[in-house]
């Protein structure tokens, strides 16, 4: 029986490219996580989340301002 699981899919949303890069390094460094997409704002986040269907989204308040749940 194969017990190896697929990694948890994550989307990163932040308006700062350096923050997105740093988060990607940390998340992709974990064997059970993988970043499937990044977005710089709430509108782009909606598109990539809809396309990628991640299990989790890591988002900063400024990046999603004007969106439900945003700052």
C-alpha positions as semicolon CSV with decimal commas, in nm:
position;residue;x (nm);y (nm);z (nm)
1;X;0,000;0,000;0,000
2;X;0,135;0,341;-0,101
3;X;0,117;0,579;0,197
4;X;0,280;0,878;0,025
5;X;0,036;1,169;0,005
6;X;0,021;1,458;-0,236
7;X;0,153;1,784;-0,086
8;X;-0,097;2,041;0,041
9;X;-0,152;2,305;-0,227
10;X;-0,100;2,668;-0,119
11;X;-0,153;3,007;-0,288
12;X;0,042;3,310;-0,161
13;X;-0,114;3,658;-0,181
14;X;0,092;3,964;-0,090
15;X;0,159;4,295;-0,264
16;X;0,531;4,273;-0,187
17;X;0,725;4,048;-0,423
18;X;1,005;3,992;-0,168
19;X;0,752;3,871;0,089
20;X;0,600;3,634;-0,169
21;X;0,946;3,502;-0,255
22;X;1,036;3,449;0,111
23;X;0,708;3,272;0,185
24;X;0,755;3,051;-0,120
25;X;1,102;2,948;0,001
26;X;0,968;2,857;0,344
27;X;0,656;2,678;0,221
28;X;0,824;2,489;-0,063
29;X;1,092;2,380;0,185
30;X;0,833;2,169;0,363
31;X;0,788;1,822;0,211
32;X;0,412;1,818;0,268
33;X;0,343;2,167;0,121
34;X;0,372;2,316;-0,227
35;X;0,304;2,665;-0,361
36;X;0,085;2,637;-0,671
37;X;0,047;3,010;-0,743
38;X;0,114;3,364;-0,625
39;X;-0,089;3,683;-0,656
40;X;-0,005;4,048;-0,584
41;X;-0,360;4,166;-0,511
42;X;-0,710;4,051;-0,427
43;X;-0,837;4,047;-0,785
44;X;-0,548;3,829;-0,903
45;X;-0,595;3,610;-0,594
46;X;-0,956;3,538;-0,685
47;X;-0,846;3,429;-1,032
48;X;-0,562;3,199;-0,919
49;X;-0,761;3,049;-0,631
50;X;-1,045;2,976;-0,872
51;X;-0,801;2,816;-1,121
52;X;-0,576;2,629;-0,877
53;X;-0,822;2,530;-0,601
54;X;-0,561;2,530;-0,322
55;X;-0,623;2,377;0,018
56;X;-0,491;2,699;0,182
57;X;-0,424;3,062;0,093
58;X;-0,165;3,276;0,274
59;X;-0,273;3,640;0,234
60;X;-0,169;3,980;0,371
61;X;-0,433;4,240;0,460
62;X;-0,307;4,509;0,223
63;X;-0,303;4,270;-0,071
64;X;-0,670;4,181;-0,031
65;X;-0,805;4,522;0,074
66;X;-1,147;4,582;-0,076
67;X;-1,226;4,210;-0,080
68;X;-1,449;4,027;0,167
69;X;-1,233;3,942;0,466
70;X;-0,965;4,190;0,356
71;X;-0,840;4,495;0,543
